[in-house]
Amino acid sequence: MRRRGILVLALAIVIAVSLGTSAMAGSIYAGNDRSPGYGVRADISTPASAPWVGFSGQSSWVSTPGPTYWVQAGWRYYNGYSYAMSYYEYSLPTGYHLEEMSAQVWNFTRNYEVSYIGSSLWTVKVNGTPKGYWGYLSAPVYPVKARSESHYPTVELNTQFNNVQYRGTSTWFNFDQHNWIAQSPYWLSVSSTSRYRTQGPW
């Protein structure tokens, strides 16, 4: 009988921990948005050394808004990775796809771009090189985003965004709106609407 009581107590602890983990899981964001836009691009740097992610991960990206259909590009770093990885990802009426490309070593910067090319088609570029074309998503979109994303509140963010720009119908402009996103426990060190660092939680 005592053994059964111990098993019930152990099961209750496992359930409580699982519920607590589920409550804390999910995406947490820090960055800036701009409305509207025909595209978004930014120089996104990796931290000087590998950030602590525990059993979770993070990404820093430029993106169209979603939540159902979107196109995104940036770098991502998860438990088990040796380095951050450049990637693009999309969810469109034609389907979902995530493509990891090459490693982005620590303390290194790449320019990531998501932009509209017409006829409901969007492209991803890394350092100016096109990586593909996808549809169907009309433009402009509300808003375009440049953010870091944590998947657990103890994941360490320390990412620099420079030259954050949105595209008008044909010309690129610096982000010029204060649509800041800084969900606890993360914060922003802001130089301007087009230059900022995502940080936290310590």
Sequence and secondary structure as in RCSB ss.txt:
>XXXX:A:sequence
MRRRGILVLALAIVIAVSLGTSAMAGSIYAGNDRSPGYGVRADISTPASAPWVGFSGQSSWVSTPGPTYWVQAGW
RYYNGYSYAMSYYEYSLPTGYHLEEMSAQVWNFTRNYEVSYIGSSLWTVKVNGTPKGYWGYLSAPVYPVKARSES
HYPTVELNTQFNNVQYRGTSTWFNFDQHNWIAQSPYWLSVSSTSRYRTQGPW
>XXXX:A:secstr
 HHHHHHHHHHHHHHHHHHHHHHH S EEEEEEESSBSEEEEEEE  SS    TTSEEEEEEE   SSSEEEEEE
EEETT SSEEEEEEEEETTEEEEEEEEEE TT EEEEEEEEEETTEEEEEETTEEEEEE    SSBS EEEEEEE
SSTTS EEEEEEEEEEE SS EEE    EEEE TT EEEEEETTEEEEEE  
